[in-house]
Every structure is written in structure tokens, then in C-alpha cells.
Amino acid sequence: MERQKPAALIIGAGIAGIQAALDIADAGFPVYLVEREPSIGGRMAQLDKTFPTLDCSSCILTPKMVDADQHPNINLMTYSEVDSVERDGGGFHVRVRKKARYVDADTCKGCGDCAEACRMKDRISSDFDEGIANRSAIYVPFPQAVPLVYTIDPQSCLYLTRGVCGRTFKCKDACPADAIDFEQEDEVVELDVQAIIVATGFDLIDPHTKPEYGYGVYPEVMTAIEFERLSDASGPSKGEVFVPEKDRRGNVVMSDRKPEDVVFIKCVGSRDPHTGVPYCSRVCCMYTAKHAHLIREKVPDANITVFYMDVRAFGKGYEEFYDRVRHERVNYRRGEPSEVYRQGDKLVVLAEDTTLGEPVEVEADLVVLATAVVPRMDVPQVAEALGLDRSPDGFFQEADLKLRPVDTNVDNIFVAGCCQSPKDIPDTVAQAKAAASSALRALVRAREAVPA
């Protein structure tokens, strides 16, 4: 009888988790890839272009998502969370909770008829689109989602929250595959694995922590990740950049007006003792340069200003990309803005230009905030469940920054990507491959330790 191969668990299925899973699976070992969202892809799935090459983000990511879904050695467990982890000899006994989708994943065809029929159609704020677009109570996060299976949001569904949804279930009646099942319950799956990779990603700081910039007060002030969704061809405005405004009900909607003056503010929350984020978020300088380029491309006559403290273009091709953007009529002004306020139909960004040594006021139709990268809200819970240490900045602590950058204080548990520290996509992929290599060593040792 063939002995069972040791398996790996990967928590988080962004680009780091997907890359690590593919590397381990290609080596012939089973992988359980657990993702708490209904689809894999993580933050990278929200991006339009990637710096410095301006490659389409989804063109890079989507093939890897499909490969992970179709790989015979990868068990994809989306809309699932790790409940507990216990040390079991040289390995781990893991309990994973697969949350009820209220949709049969094996039957659903991903046609979208249910979402079209939903009584809450286009009335629920879309997390994937960062709230600048709406979705139905039954949804897929984005059109290229993997798996392409609809999920009912239990917090938004009229039946699941109130016990009533009109005289009939419109979504259920519209489903041609009869895939909707309101009786579905959470399922707990128990796994035995010999290695774990944590790739849970990051959050972005709440821009309300910097009230002087008027986020939430002025609709024309948005975060960089919101701008990503606005500029994406598959986003709410089909890639067209318009000036946000408030409708009669106070909801933020897109006008039909192109911005004439655009201001980018970097280091919003980063390197700031008042927000508790003393470190550099590493990616803000380059994605702001990318956004400035996209504005120039989409609104050729716009006046573009970037306020910065320092420019840190540290990666391969980054300095060249920064120089390219500066020569695209993008005005870089050294200084940290102190206030954003309204004056007539325009916003005004007040700052001190430290190069000129004088205060400046720059008008804007659109202000984009480069917000700080911070640890995910669930880091304390994950750290407690796995017994992992955290660094002073709140991220997962590596065993040794120079010699063992993917190892943790627990043997055979590794970290990859931004859950360890802020980093760009190339560094994230490199660390994911390193974590996969380390995990493979543990899997090979476990295989050799089992008698034939």
C-alpha cells in the first residue's frame, strides 16, 4: 500500500500563498490552500497595473489562480478560516471551518442570474471595489474570481437576516442549476499537515486617522486602493477617471466630469509617530508614480502634483520609472501637506514646499492618499492560534532577519509576503518561493521519517 505523502497548509491565497502552493504542489506534495474570502487572489486582484513595467495585474495573476484551482495536488479551501492548530508530534493537527456559502459549489455554474434577480441587487457596498461600487447580497467578488461560485452574504441577505424575502426567493427561483441552499451550514474539516506557511497579507491604515486630509468629508478625496479600482478597466467606471461627488442622499457617486487638477499625497500614516506607524510602507512611492502616469494617460491635460517627504525608488527599474514619470509633466513637491479644505468648487491642498522654503496652496479636483501598509486585523488571533511571535510593528516576527527570514519561532511554520513586513510584488513572490523551499525540506524529512 502506498504511504500517504506529508502535506502542507498555506493560510492566505494572495500572490504569496498561490506561488508557495504551486511550488510545493509541483514538487509532488499535497497542499491545503485556505482563503477566508470567497475567491483567491488577495490584494493583487484589485490592482490595475503593476510597476515599473505597467503590466496588467490580472494578466499575471489570473493564470496562476487558475493553475492553483486546477492543480491535482492543491486542495483549494475558499471562504474558510483556520479554527485551531495543535502540535501533533512533528506535525500539526488543524481544524478548518468552511463557512456556509448557501450555494452548492459543485452545482453553481457562475452564470450570475441569481445576482440579477436578488432583491438587494446593487444595494450592498462592494468590499472588492472599496465601496465605490455596489453588489447584490449574492455575489462573486469580481468577474475573474476563482472559484467562480456565488456566495450569499449572511449580513445582507433579507432571508438570512430577517427570515423573510418577499413571497418567493427570487435568487433561488432564478438559478437554473438549483444551486442555492439556505439550509447549508458551516463545515469543520480536520487536517494533518507537516508544514504551515502563513501568507495572510496586509491591511491599509484607516485614512480617518489623518482627519486633516478630509477623507470621508470631501468625496473628491480617495485612497490609492480606491483609485486602483477607479482606473481598472474592469472596475466600476470601466477605467475612466471621473471626479467623485455626493448625490442627494449623501452617497458618493461618479460625476461625468474629468479632473483638471490632481494631487497625490504620499506617506499618509507612514513614518508617523502619531498613527503608530513609524516605518516606511515601501510601495507607496512607486504606486503613486504609477498612478500619476495613469492620470497622464487617461486625462492628458491634467495638472498633476505629488507631495512627498522622500522618494524611495529602491527596486530594479524603479529609479528609471520614477524619472520617466517626472518627465511626463508631473510636478513633485517636497513637503507634507497640513490640510485639505474646500474653496468654491475646488479643494485646496495646503503645504510647505521645503525645497522652496515657503507655503503653497495647490487646487485639486481629485486628491489621492497613499495610505500606510499595516498588519491585518486578525494578526493577533492568527499569532495566538499558531504560537507565533510578533515584531514591535505588529507584523509576524521572523526567526532571523538576515539568516532565516522566512522561519518563525515555531519549527516548520514559515511566513511569506506582507504579513511579515511591507513589500512589493517581486519581493513577495521571492519570499513565497523561499518559504515553499523551506517547507519542502520539512516535508521531505517527514516523508523519509515514515517507514516504507
N, C-alpha and C positions, 0 to 999 in steps of 0.2 A: 504494500500500500504506500502511495506517495505521501511523504510527510508534508504538513502544512507549512507554507512559507511564512516567515515573520512579516508583519505588516507595519505600516507607518500611518500615523494620524496627522493630518495637517489642519490646523484651525485657522480659517480665513482663506477665501478664494479670490483675492485680488490678483494682480500680476505676480506678486511674490509667491503666494500659495499655489497658483496654477503652474508656474515654472518649476517649483520644487516638486510638485506632484508628477509632472511629466518626466522629470529627470529620474525620479525613483521608479516610476512605473516602467519607463523604458529599460531600466536595469533588471526588470523581471520580478519586482516585488509588489505586493498589493498595497494600495493606498486608499485610505478613507479621507476624502476631502470635504470638510464640514464648513458650510457657509450659513450665516444667520439670515441673510437676505434671500428673497425668492430666486434670485439669479446670481451666478458668479460674475466676476469682472471687477468689482470694487470701484475705487475712485477713478481708475484709468478709463473705465467705461463712460465716465461723464465728460471726458476731455474731447476737445475738437481736434487740435493739432498737438504735436509733441516738439519741443525744442531740442536741439538747434536746427534740426533738418526739416521741420514743418511737415513731417509725415503724418498722415491721417491716423489718429489714435486707434480707432476701431478697426482699421485695416491691419494693424499689428496685433491687436488683442483678440479680435473675434475668431481668427483661425485657431489660436491657442485655446480659447474657450471651447470650441467645437472638438478639438483634439482631446481635451480633458474629458469631455462628455462621452466621447466615443471610445476612449482607450479601454481595452479589456481589463487592465489592472487597476483602474480607478473607479472607486465607488463614490459617486457624487451624491452628497447629502446636503441639499439646499434647504433653506427655511428651517434650519436645525441649529441647536445650540448644545454645547457640552455641559452636562449637568454636574458630573463629578469625575474625578480621576484618582485612582488608588494605585499605589505601588504594589506590584504583584511579582515577586521575585526579581528577575532582571528586566521585567517589562511593566506594563501599565494596564489596569482594567478600567475601561472608560464607559460611562453612560452618556449617550447622546439622545436628546429629546428632539424628535422630528415633529414640528408643530403642525397642527391640522391646517391644511390649505382650504378645506371644504371643497376641493376639486380633486378628482381622481387623476393623478399624474399619468397613469398608464393609458387612460382613455382620452384625455384632453388633446385636441388637435391644434390648439393655439389659434383658432380662427378669429376670435375676438367678438363673435356675435353676442356673447353674454355681456361684455362691457358696453356694447352699443345699446343693449336693452335695459341695462341697470337703471333703476330709478334715481340713483345718485350719480349718473353719468356727468363727468366733467365738473363735479362739485367738491371733490376731495383734493387738497393740496398735494402735489406730487413731490415726494422726497427726492426722487432721482433728478427732477428738474429744479430742485432747490426752491420750490414754492412759487416759481414764476409761471407755472402751468398747472392745470388740474388733471385728475384722472377719475375713473369710476371707483366704486367700492370693490369691484372685482377687476383685477388688472394684471398686466405684466409690467415690470419697471421700465422697460424700453423695448423697441421693436426687435432688436438683435439678442434678446435675453436667452440665456442658456441655463436651464432648460426652458423651452418656450411653452410654459404651463401657467395657466392663470391661477391667481390666488385671491381669495376673499379676505379683505381687511376686516378683522373682527371688531375693530374700533369704529368702523364707518358703515358697515352693513346694517341696514334697518332691521332685518330679521334677527341678527345676532345680538344687536344692542337693545332692541325694543320688543322682540318677539313677534313682530308683525311687519309685513312688507306689502301692503295693499291686499287685494283679493287673491292675487296669484304671485308666484315667484317669477318675475319677468326674465331674470337671468337664466333660471333653470328651464323655463319654457323655451327660451331662445337657443339653448345649447343643443346642437344636432347630435352630439355624441352622448348625451345624458350623463355628463361627467360631474355635475355638481351634486355634492353630498353634504347636506347640512348636519348630518349625524356623525360626521367624521370627528375623531378625537386625536389628541396628541399620542404619539407612539414613542416608547423608550426602547432604544436599541443598545445592547451591551456589546462592547468590542474588547478584544485583547490585542494590544499593539506593543511593539518593542522600541519604537522611537516616536517622538512627537515634535512637530515643527509649529511654532506659533507665528502666524503671519496675519495678525488681526488689523493691521493698518493704523490709521490715524483719524483724528477729528481736526476741525478748524475752529479757532477761537471764536467765541460769540462776539460779533462786531459791536454789540451793545456795550461791551466793556470799554469802548472808546466813544462815549456819547458826543464828544466834540465834533465828530465827523458826520453826525446827523443820520446815521443808518436807522431805518425804521421811522424816521420823521420825514425825510425827503425821499420820494420814490426814485429820484434820479441817482441816489447813492446805492450802489450794489457791491457785493463781494466778487472776488475774482472767479470763484467757482460758479456763481450765478452768471457772470459774463461768459464763462465757458459754455453754459447751456444756451445762452442767447446767441452766441456766434456759431454754434454747431449746426450744420446743415440738417441734422435730424432733430434739432431742438424745436421749442415752441414757435419760434419765428422763422424757421427754415433757414437759419443762418444770417438773416437780415438783422442789423443792429439799429434799433429804434430807441427813442427816449421814453423811459417808463413814466407813467403818470397815474393818478388816482381817479377812479370813476366816482359816480355819485354815491355809491355805497362805501367808499373808502378803500376799495380793493385796488391793488397795484395791477395795472394793465399796460400793454404796449401801445403807444400812440403810433401815428403814421409819420412821425417827424424824425428825420435823421439828426444825430448830434453834430453840431458845428464845432463845439469845444469839448474836449475830453481830457480829464485829469486822472492820472493814476497816482495813488499814494502807497508807497511801499512800507514794509516793516510795521504793519498795523498790528500791534500786540507783541511783535518780536523784539527782542533786545530791550524789553521794557520792564523795569522792576515793579511798576505799578500794576501790571497784569499778571505778574508771577511767571513770566516767560523771559528769562534772561538770555536765552540762546538765540542764535540765528536759525531761521527755518530753512535755509539753504536753497529752496526752489523759487522763492518769491522774485528775486532779481531777474531770473530768466523767464519765468512765465509772464511777468509784467512786460518784458521786452517782446515776447511773443504776442501778447495782447495788443501792444502798441502797433506792431506790424499788421495784425489782423484789422485794426481800425483803419490804418492807412490803406489797406487793401479793399475794405468794404465801403469806407467813406473817404475817398481820395483827397477831398479838400478840407478835411477836419484839421483843427488846430489841436495838437497833442502835446501834453505836458506830463512829465514824470517827476514827482518829488521823491527824493531818495536820501538816505543817510550815507550809505556807501554802496558801490556796485561790486558784487562778488561773483564774477564770472569764472568759476574755478574749473569747469569740466572741459572735456575735449570738444573743441569747436565753439565753446561758449563765448569767449572773448571776441572771436570773429563775428558771431551772430549779434552780439551787443553792438559792435562797431557798425555792422550793416544797418541795424535799426536806427542808430543815431544819425546815420546819413540818409534816412528816409524822412527827414524833416520832423523828427521827434525831439522836443526840447527837454533835456534832462536838467533839472534844477536841484542843487544840493540844499536840502533843508527839510525839516519835519513840520508839516502843517499843524497849526494850533487850533484851527476852527474852520468849519464849513457852514455857511449861512446863506439864506436866500436874499436876493436883491432883485426885485421885479420878477421877470420870467427866467432869470438865471440863478444858478448857485455861484457863490464866490468862495474860493479856497484861499484862506489867509495863511501865510507862511513867512518865514525869514529865509531869504536866499543867503546861505552862509558863505557862498563864494563872493557875492557882491557886497555882503555885509549890510543888507537893507531889507526891510519888509516888502513883501509883494502881495498883490491880490490878483488871482487868476480866475476869470469867469469860466463856468463849466455848464454844459447841458447834461453831462454824464460824469459821475465820479466813481472810480473803481478802486476798491480797497483790497490790497494784498494781505490777507489775514494770516496770522501765525498758525503753524502746524503744532498741534498739541496732542497728548495721549488720548486715546479713546476713553469714553466714559466708563466702559466696562473693564478697563485695565485692572482696577483693584480686585474685582471679582475673579478675573482670569488668573491673576497672580496668586490669589489665595487658594484657588482650586488646584493649581499646579505646584504650589510651593515655591514660586519664583520671586527673586529679589527685584526691587525697582530702584532705578537710579534717582538721584535728587531731583531731576527734572520730571519724574513721573513715568518715564518710559521703562521697558523691561531692561534689566541690568545684564549685560554680557559678562562672561567669566573673566575675560581679559581683553581690553580694547585692542591691543596690538597683536597678541599671540593667539587668542581664542575668541574672535569677535562674534561668532555665531553660537558658541556654547553658553549655557547658563549655569547657575549654581546647582542645578539638578542634572545628574547624569542622564544622557540620552534625550534631553529636551533642548531644542535649539530655537533660535529666533531668526526671523528674516524680514527685511523691509522696514517700513516706518514705525512699526511697533517698538523697534529698538532705538531709533532716533530718526529725525527728519532726513530724507534723502531723495534723490531724483530717481527716475525710472531705470537708467543704466545701472546705478549703484544698487537699486533694489533687486534687479534681476541677478546681478553678480552675487549679492549676498544670498539670494534664494538658491542659487546653484551651489554655493558653498555649504549652506545648511543641508541641502539634499545630499551632498557628498559626505558630510559628517554623519547624517542619518543612515546612509548606506553602509558605512563602516559598522554602525551598531547593528544593522540588520544582518550583515554578513557574519558578524560574531555570533549573533543569536542563532543563525542557521547552522553554523558549524558546531555550536554547543549542543544541538539536539541529536541524539543518537539516530543513526540511519535505520 
